């Protein structure tokens, strides 16, 4: 089935499925935003700024936890951005089409990874080139 621009959209993505996927992504986005707020609050906690002793192990542990918190927050922000891009594609009528080649993304891939922006072929090519 072609949309108003003449682009072939995946036929398996009916309005009910799109609505379900949007709801899943919006829910996940809200959870991720809450997680980011908690991680940022943890990071601002005064106990992280300086270890309470001269113990190298305690200093190393504090550094590891600080870096872990930063990494988790960055990963969550990245996922929120991917979800936002997927929701924007839904709004634009291009959801379900590969952002690289324009072919439909497999329905099963979207069910497993609703924010996917590329088909499996393009994803494999991107991973091989890294």
Buried (B, 14 or more C-beta within 10 A) or exposed (E): EEEEEEEEBBEEBEEEBBEEBBEBBEEBBEEBEEBBEBBEEBBEEEEBEEBEEEEEEEBEEBEEEBEEBEEBBEBBBEBBEBBEBBBEBBEEEBBBBBBBEEBBBBBEBBBEEBBBBBBEEBBEEEEEEE
